[in-house]
Amino acid sequence: METALRAVEITKRFGPTLALQEVDFVAEPGEIHALVGENGAGKSTLMNLIAGRIRPDRGEVTLAGQTLRPGSAKAALTAGIALVHQSPLLFERFTVADNLIAGALWRGGRAARAAAAAAAQMAATLDFQLPLDGTLIDSLSVAARVRLEILRALSLDPKVLILDEPTGLLGPHELEGFLDLLRKLRGGGRIVVLITHKLPEALAVADRVTVLRAGRVVMRTRPAEISEARLAAAMVGEIVPAQQPLDTPAPSRRELLRLEALSLALPGRAPLKSISMALYPGEIFGVAGVDGNGQCELVEVLAGLHPPAAGRIVLSGRSVPAGGCEEIAVLPQNRDLDGLILDFPLWENLLLAAVLRRQVRRYGLLDRGRVIGLCQALIQRFHIRAPGPRLIAGALSGGHRQRLMVARALATAPKLLVAHDLTRGLDIAAAAAVHRVIGDFAAKGGAVLLFSTDLDEVLGCCHRVAVLSRGVMTEVAPQERHPERMGLLMAGASA
């Protein structure tokens, strides 16, 4: 008897873009199937199509021998297919509990309440720290939203669980438990499809791996049959060079940024407790930490969204006024809500930066040709996969939205770049390219304050490193910069 999930000869176009071309994909019950590929390869499109959110131009999807109605999310849910998106799809003005109930309302009110109760129990089992009371979604961090989406999907007891980059914001102490959860789900006979750019995770947990490149399947393999380097080469079509050791910046007595006993206390938010640090030209300073320990709050203070309760920010010897400073460019963690307007074209998204709005004015009026030309130049310079500046930002893949934000930030010629989870959702080659870009920015005298939940990123591309835990920042000595010690500090161990 047929029990597999099958996508057969799937083809999908978006205007002139061929997103998927005759793709065949098979996942069997009781297996974890990793789907990997570079940004824009078609991974999320394929999974959205399987989940009924997109209608294919050609081909069909079957589960256990039954053909699913194309373009019907309800039909996919009824069949037992649950999808967790990379960018959480939640009701912002609902509470956590209401979102859990809403996710199962199609089954009926009683079943929805039962699903919410099951999710709360599962949160405790997984050690997912979520406020299951009256907390509104718009007050949650991105990591908390991802955890909530995972819980909501699991509460439906699906036959097929599709996870789009689920581990990007999990801390080291959460990651192994989450991978164990996936193994347990596989043991229960479910199909688990894991979309990921983190090849070590894919090779550690998957039974089989399918590689997409430019909308086509280019490899089907098993972890025992392939190395990480070969898998990376299959993803991007070339060998990805190893990251080169950082050059130590020339000593400088001139501080670019100084935080003086910075404190903040917002209702329902992580506090900041007397944070002090100095950052010099040419430096990349990494701040590691489990999401929810004050990273978002410190980024927002630096962006001018909140005045500190105490202390001050000094940039190039001058206090930064309330409301922020245009010489500080900020890349927020949630690119879709805080970084871009997805319904606007790419060129209009550039105008969200006040510096660029002034640059493209002529006689006080917006010069549309000038901003479109600037946008086209940035598309080419940062290899953003788009047919042109008039493309709607929401049509970009997650990784290329991130590239657009980096391009806009650097186009403002800032002195300081503040980046929160800079490479979340980026493939290996794209992440390496972004690291080169910020390395070049620092080498030319800029400075970077990089907040990240990815220890490998912090340890691999930063000159100095600190940990932010429970609102307290602790700089880590060079001899202690190894994953085990950093992971303990991130989890709240004493310095």
RAGI-V862597 format. One record per residue. N is the residue number from 1. RES is the residue in one letter. PHI is phi as a letter, one per 30 degrees, with the letter a starting at -180 (* if undefined). OMEGA is omega in whole degrees, 0 to 359 (999 if undefined). Layout:
N&RES&PHI&OMEGA ; N&RES&PHI&OMEGA
This chain:
1&M&*&180 ; 2&E&d&180 ; 3&T&b&188 ; 4&A&d&167 ; 5&L&c&182 ; 6&R&b&167 ; 7&A&c&190 ; 8&V&c&175 ; 9&E&h&183 ; 10&I&d&174 ; 11&T&b&180 ; 12&K&b&176 ; 13&R&c&168 ; 14&F&b&186 ; 15&G&i&181 ; 16&P&d&185 ; 17&T&d&175 ; 18&L&d&186 ; 19&A&d&180 ; 20&L&b&182 ; 21&Q&b&175 ; 22&E&h&182 ; 23&V&d&172 ; 24&D&c&181 ; 25&F&b&181 ; 26&V&b&174 ; 27&A&b&185 ; 28&E&c&174 ; 29&P&e&179 ; 30&G&i&177 ; 31&E&b&169 ; 32&I&c&183 ; 33&H&c&180 ; 34&A&d&176 ; 35&L&c&185 ; 36&V&b&181 ; 37&G&l&181 ; 38&E&d&179 ; 39&N&e&180 ; 40&G&i&181 ; 41&A&d&179 ; 42&G&j&184 ; 43&K&d&182 ; 44&S&d&177 ; 45&T&d&179 ; 46&L&d&183 ; 47&M&d&175 ; 48&N&d&178 ; 49&L&d&178 ; 50&I&d&181 ; 51&A&d&174 ; 52&G&i&182 ; 53&R&d&178 ; 54&I&b&178 ; 55&R&c&179 ; 56&P&d&171 ; 57&D&d&179 ; 58&R&a&179 ; 59&G&j&182 ; 60&E&b&177 ; 61&V&c&177 ; 62&T&b&174 ; 63&L&b&182 ; 64&A&h&176 ; 65&G&i&180 ; 66&Q&c&179 ; 67&T&d&180 ; 68&L&d&178 ; 69&R&d&184 ; 70&P&d&175 ; 71&G&i&180 ; 72&S&b&178 ; 73&A&d&180 ; 74&K&d&179 ; 75&A&d&179 ; 76&A&d&178 ; 77&L&d&180 ; 78&T&d&178 ; 79&A&d&178 ; 80&G&j&180 ; 81&I&c&179 ; 82&A&b&183 ; 83&L&b&175 ; 84&V&c&185 ; 85&H&d&174 ; 86&Q&d&174 ; 87&S&c&188 ; 88&P&e&177 ; 89&L&c&185 ; 90&L&b&176 ; 91&F&d&189 ; 92&E&d&185 ; 93&R&c&173 ; 94&F&c&174 ; 95&T&d&177 ; 96&V&e&181 ; 97&A&d&180 ; 98&D&d&178 ; 99&N&d&177 ; 100&L&d&179 ; 101&I&d&181 ; 102&A&d&181 ; 103&G&d&182 ; 104&A&b&183 ; 105&L&d&181 ; 106&W&d&178 ; 107&R&d&184 ; 108&G&j&187 ; 109&G&e&182 ; 110&R&d&178 ; 111&A&d&180 ; 112&A&d&179 ; 113&R&d&177 ; 114&A&d&178 ; 115&A&d&179 ; 116&A&d&179 ; 117&A&d&178 ; 118&A&d&179 ; 119&A&d&179 ; 120&A&d&179 ; 121&Q&d&180 ; 122&M&d&179 ; 123&A&e&179 ; 124&A&d&180 ; 125&T&d&183 ; 126&L&d&186 ; 127&D&h&173 ; 128&F&d&182 ; 129&Q&d&180 ; 130&L&b&176 ; 131&P&d&185 ; 132&L&c&179 ; 133&D&c&183 ; 134&G&c&182 ; 135&T&d&179 ; 136&L&d&183 ; 137&I&d&186 ; 138&D&d&176 ; 139&S&c&182 ; 140&L&d&173 ; 141&S&d&178 ; 142&V&d&181 ; 143&A&d&179 ; 144&A&d&178 ; 145&R&d&179 ; 146&V&d&178 ; 147&R&d&180 ; 148&L&d&178 ; 149&E&d&179 ; 150&I&d&179 ; 151&L&d&181 ; 152&R&d&179 ; 153&A&d&181 ; 154&L&d&181 ; 155&S&d&179 ; 156&L&d&180 ; 157&D&h&187 ; 158&P&d&171 ; 159&K&d&180 ; 160&V&b&178 ; 161&L&c&180 ; 162&I&c&184 ; 163&L&b&181 ; 164&D&c&180 ; 165&E&h&187 ; 166&P&d&188 ; 167&T&c&186 ; 168&G&e&184 ; 169&L&c&177 ; 170&L&d&178 ; 171&G&d&181 ; 172&P&e&182 ; 173&H&d&179 ; 174&E&c&191 ; 175&L&d&184 ; 176&E&d&177 ; 177&G&d&179 ; 178&F&d&178 ; 179&L&d&175 ; 180&D&d&177 ; 181&L&e&179 ; 182&L&d&179 ; 183&R&d&178 ; 184&K&d&178 ; 185&L&d&177 ; 186&R&d&180 ; 187&G&d&178 ; 188&G&d&176 ; 189&G&j&179 ; 190&R&d&168 ; 191&I&c&177 ; 192&V&c&176 ; 193&V&c&184 ; 194&L&c&173 ; 195&I&d&184 ; 196&T&a&170 ; 197&H&c&183 ; 198&K&d&187 ; 199&L&d&176 ; 200&P&e&178 ; 201&E&d&180 ; 202&A&e&182 ; 203&L&d&181 ; 204&A&d&191 ; 205&V&c&187 ; 206&A&d&171 ; 207&D&d&177 ; 208&R&b&182 ; 209&V&b&172 ; 210&T&c&181 ; 211&V&c&174 ; 212&L&c&172 ; 213&R&b&179 ; 214&A&h&175 ; 215&G&i&180 ; 216&R&b&172 ; 217&V&d&181 ; 218&V&c&180 ; 219&M&a&167 ; 220&R&b&187 ; 221&T&a&173 ; 222&R&b&183 ; 223&P&e&181 ; 224&A&d&186 ; 225&E&c&188 ; 226&I&b&176 ; 227&S&c&178 ; 228&E&d&181 ; 229&A&d&180 ; 230&R&d&179 ; 231&L&d&178 ; 232&A&d&179 ; 233&A&d&178 ; 234&A&d&180 ; 235&M&d&190 ; 236&V&c&177 ; 237&G&i&179 ; 238&E&a&176 ; 239&I&d&179 ; 240&V&d&181 ; 241&P&d&177 ; 242&A&d&180 ; 243&Q&d&181 ; 244&Q&d&177 ; 245&P&e&181 ; 246&L&d&170 ; 247&D&d&178 ; 248&T&d&181 ; 249&P&d&178 ; 250&A&e&180 ; 251&P&e&179 ; 252&S&b&176 ; 253&R&d&184 ; 254&R&c&177 ; 255&E&d&173 ; 256&L&d&181 ; 257&L&b&172 ; 258&R&b&172 ; 259&L&c&183 ; 260&E&c&174 ; 261&A&h&185 ; 262&L&d&179 ; 263&S&b&180 ; 264&L&a&175 ; 265&A&b&178 ; 266&L&c&180 ; 267&P&e&177 ; 268&G&i&182 ; 269&R&c&177 ; 270&A&d&180 ; 271&P&d&170 ; 272&L&c&188 ; 273&K&c&172 ; 274&S&h&182 ; 275&I&d&178 ; 276&S&b&177 ; 277&M&a&175 ; 278&A&b&180 ; 279&L&b&187 ; 280&Y&c&177 ; 281&P&e&178 ; 282&G&i&183 ; 283&E&c&165 ; 284&I&c&184 ; 285&F&c&183 ; 286&G&c&177 ; 287&V&c&180 ; 288&A&c&177 ; 289&G&l&173 ; 290&V&d&183 ; 291&D&e&179 ; 292&G&j&180 ; 293&N&c&177 ; 294&G&j&182 ; 295&Q&d&181 ; 296&C&e&183 ; 297&E&d&180 ; 298&L&d&177 ; 299&V&d&181 ; 300&E&d&175 ; 301&V&d&180 ; 302&L&d&178 ; 303&A&d&179 ; 304&G&i&180 ; 305&L&d&179 ; 306&H&b&171 ; 307&P&d&179 ; 308&P&d&177 ; 309&A&d&178 ; 310&A&a&180 ; 311&G&i&180 ; 312&R&a&177 ; 313&I&c&181 ; 314&V&c&179 ; 315&L&b&181 ; 316&S&h&176 ; 317&G&i&181 ; 318&R&b&177 ; 319&S&d&177 ; 320&V&d&183 ; 321&P&d&173 ; 322&A&e&183 ; 323&G&j&174 ; 324&G&j&188 ; 325&C&b&183 ; 326&E&d&177 ; 327&E&d&174 ; 328&I&c&177 ; 329&A&c&185 ; 330&V&c&173 ; 331&L&c&185 ; 332&P&d&181 ; 333&Q&d&183 ; 334&N&c&186 ; 335&R&d&186 ; 336&D&d&180 ; 337&L&c&188 ; 338&D&c&186 ; 339&G&c&186 ; 340&L&b&168 ; 341&I&c&192 ; 342&L&d&179 ; 343&D&d&179 ; 344&F&c&174 ; 345&P&d&184 ; 346&L&e&185 ; 347&W&d&178 ; 348&E&d&176 ; 349&N&d&175 ; 350&L&d&185 ; 351&L&d&174 ; 352&L&d&176 ; 353&A&d&183 ; 354&A&e&180 ; 355&V&e&181 ; 356&L&d&177 ; 357&R&e&179 ; 358&R&d&184 ; 359&Q&d&186 ; 360&V&c&175 ; 361&R&c&175 ; 362&R&b&184 ; 363&Y&h&177 ; 364&G&i&182 ; 365&L&c&179 ; 366&L&d&175 ; 367&D&c&186 ; 368&R&d&179 ; 369&G&d&181 ; 370&R&d&181 ; 371&V&d&177 ; 372&I&d&176 ; 373&G&d&177 ; 374&L&d&181 ; 375&C&d&179 ; 376&Q&d&178 ; 377&A&d&180 ; 378&L&d&176 ; 379&I&e&181 ; 380&Q&d&183 ; 381&R&d&185 ; 382&F&c&174 ; 383&H&h&177 ; 384&I&d&185 ; 385&R&d&182 ; 386&A&a&179 ; 387&P&d&179 ; 388&G&l&184 ; 389&P&d&183 ; 390&R&d&177 ; 391&L&d&176 ; 392&I&d&184 ; 393&A&e&180 ; 394&G&d&179 ; 395&A&d&178 ; 396&L&d&171 ; 397&S&d&182 ; 398&G&e&181 ; 399&G&d&181 ; 400&H&d&169 ; 401&R&d&179 ; 402&Q&d&178 ; 403&R&d&179 ; 404&L&d&179 ; 405&M&d&178 ; 406&V&d&180 ; 407&A&e&181 ; 408&R&d&181 ; 409&A&d&184 ; 410&L&d&177 ; 411&A&d&178 ; 412&T&d&180 ; 413&A&h&181 ; 414&P&d&170 ; 415&K&d&183 ; 416&L&b&175 ; 417&L&c&177 ; 418&V&c&186 ; 419&A&b&181 ; 420&H&c&184 ; 421&D&h&188 ; 422&L&e&188 ; 423&T&c&178 ; 424&R&d&179 ; 425&G&i&179 ; 426&L&d&175 ; 427&D&d&187 ; 428&I&e&183 ; 429&A&d&181 ; 430&A&d&178 ; 431&A&d&178 ; 432&A&d&179 ; 433&A&d&179 ; 434&V&d&178 ; 435&H&d&177 ; 436&R&d&181 ; 437&V&d&181 ; 438&I&d&174 ; 439&G&d&177 ; 440&D&d&179 ; 441&F&d&179 ; 442&A&d&182 ; 443&A&d&179 ; 444&K&c&175 ; 445&G&j&176 ; 446&G&d&176 ; 447&A&b&184 ; 448&V&b&172 ; 449&L&c&190 ; 450&L&c&176 ; 451&F&c&183 ; 452&S&a&171 ; 453&T&d&182 ; 454&D&c&183 ; 455&L&d&181 ; 456&D&d&179 ; 457&E&d&182 ; 458&V&d&183 ; 459&L&d&186 ; 460&G&c&187 ; 461&C&b&182 ; 462&C&c&178 ; 463&H&d&177 ; 464&R&b&188 ; 465&V&b&173 ; 466&A&b&175 ; 467&V&c&175 ; 468&L&c&182 ; 469&S&b&179 ; 470&R&h&176 ; 471&G&i&180 ; 472&V&c&179 ; 473&M&c&180 ; 474&T&b&177 ; 475&E&d&185 ; 476&V&c&180 ; 477&A&d&182 ; 478&P&e&183 ; 479&Q&d&180 ; 480&E&c&183 ; 481&R&d&173 ; 482&H&b&190 ; 483&P&e&184 ; 484&E&d&181 ; 485&R&d&180 ; 486&M&d&179 ; 487&G&d&178 ; 488&L&d&179 ; 489&L&d&178 ; 490&M&d&180 ; 491&A&d&175 ; 492&G&j&177 ; 493&A&d&181 ; 494&S&d&180 ; 495&A&d&999
